[in-house]
Amino acid sequence: MSFKISIQPSGHEFEIEPEETLLEAALRHGFAFSYGCRAGSCGACKGKIVSGDFEYPGGEDPMCLSELDKTTGMCVFCQASPRSDMELEVKEISSVKDIVIKTLPTRVVKMDKLAPDVMRLSLKLPMIERLQFLAGQYIDILLKDGRRKSFSIANAPHDDEFLELHIRKIEGGSFTTHVFEEMQEKALLRIEGPLGSFFLREESEKPLIFMAGGTGFAPIKGILEHAFAEELKKPMTLYWGVQDKASLYLAELAETWAKDYENFSFIPVLSNPSEDDGWQGETGLVHEVLARDFPDLSAHEIYASGPPEMIDAGREAFSQQGLNLDNYYFDAFTFQY
C-alpha cells in the first residue's frame, strides 16, 4: 500500500512506498529536496511535518535531530519512512544559488568504453557524502598539478549512487589519454562541484528542443532522465549530432525513451557517415536539420550542449527563425586536454 505525500508551500504531491524514505521518494519523483550525507548525520535534509505519521529505523531518532527540532515538528527526511499520508513543509531547490559547492574525494568504481573514443566513468563518493546537483550541471576534476578538467554529470539527481561522466579521448590530450590508457578501476580522483547554470527551467510551459553534439549528450541525458522522473508532459525533442554511427554511443537508450514516452522524439544526425554505416537517417549539421524541422521557433526553448562552433551556429540560425535568445540555454564543450 502506497501513501500520498503533499509538499508545502509548492503544492507538489507524490506517491511513496512504505519501505522508502521521504527523501528517496521525493528524489525518485524529481523533487529537489536539500540533502547531504543521506545517512542521518548532517541534518541537511530536515523539514517540518505538518501532518501524518512516520518512523525511523529501529525506532530511534537520528543523532542530528535536536530537542528543539523534535518540539517544533522537524523530521530527518533521509531516515523517515511513512506510515500514513503526510504533509511536509520544505523548501525545494529550484536554482544553483541553493546548491552547496563541495570538494570531495571520489573513487572510480567502473569504466565502460561506450565507443572507440568515449569512456564512461562511474565515480563513487565516500559513504557519508552525497553531491547534490541540478540535472545538467558539471564537476571539475582537480589534478595534482593544479589543473582542472570539467565534465558534465550524465545522471539525474534522483539516481545519485554514482556520478556518471562521459569522457572523449582527445588526440594529444594528456588527461584523456591517461583515462583511456592508464587509469584503472579503484583509482582515486578529487572533484569540486556541482558547477554551471545549464539546467532545466521547469517553470516554463514551452515545448523543449535539445541539441547535443558528441559527448554534449551527457548533460542532456541527465536533464531528460530528470524530466521523465518528473513526468513532464510537454513535447520534448532531442537532436544528437555526431560524425558517424559508432559515435552514437548510447543511441539505444534514446531510442528506448522514444518508445516509452509519447511526448519525446529522437532524431540522430550524422555529419560524415561511412559506407559501412548503412545510414538511412538524417545527415549534415545538426543545427541545420533542427532548423529545417522547426522553421518557427518563437514558441520553443532550446537546450544545446556540445562544441562552441555548434552552439554559435545554432544561436545565429535559430534567432533568424524566431527563437527568443533568452530561451536558448547552452553548455559549450571545450576539449579537455
Phi, psi and omega in degrees: 000125179266163179240162178255131177249127176252140183246130174245143010267004187288333184083003178293153177223151174206160178267147181221142175271151185301332182274353179274153168276161179300321180292315180303313182292319178300314180294322180299325179272002175089013179265126190270090171275150173291143175198166179227270188282335185062021180237008179080014185259323190269332180082006183293337184261016181292142175208175186264138173267115177279318178202158177108166183245149180208173174214156176259160177303131180070004180074011184255137178293141176299151183300330185281355182272113182277169177298322177296319177304315183296319183286338180261007174081022179281153184220147176265104191293333182286350181245340188273132174245143187283153171233009176193176167300147184222155171237126183246152172243113184204143176274123179272143180286131182230354182206167184295337181294342180270357186262135177272126177274129184237155168247122190220152169278148175222160176240136175284110183261343179204142177231121180238124177275102185279334178206168180307332182235020179229124178245132173263124174255133172251118185253136180249128177277165174305153188303325184267010182239150168221150177254107178280134183209164171265140180305127181108344180286174182230170173236158170258131169271124184265113182273160184295334181273008177095349179287157179235136177239123187263132177219137180289149174277123187264356177256164179274156183301329182287344181247068193250022176299322176234158168261125184258125177240144174248113187246122178268136177284125180253128179302124181084000181274119185295318183288312182293328174296320177300317181300316186279329189249339186234325185298141178236155172302146185085000175297147179260137176228153176247132185233161172227136179166185002278157184227161173098160182242021177268097180205163186287129174272095192284344183286342182283147177258002184289146172301148186250136171238130178249136178233115180246143173238119179061229179284004168298350173297332188303302181293329179291325174303313179298318180295316181294318179297325175294317180297320178294320179297325179278354179060043175297135185258349182289154182299139178225130180231133178248124168254124181237111182258128177219176182283309184221176187297323181298335182281350173277071197287343175227039182299324181298324178296312180296323178293324176295319176302316183297329177282325187275335186236117184296334184269008182240136176232148182232124178235101174280146182227125178255130180275334183211064182292146177271166177298325180294338180293331184056039189284128178246002184269201182290144177230159178116204179269135190297323181291331179288322177295316178300314182295325178294320182285334182234078182295337177240110183254013187295337183257013187244164165244143179237131174247117185239137181215124181159203183300146179305326180297320177293317179301313183293317180296321178295318180303313182294313183293316186288327178295328178287347180249024169095000180290128171288118185295348170292342179256020177248104182255135187213157177226103183276119180274125170253154183298133181262083182290000000 
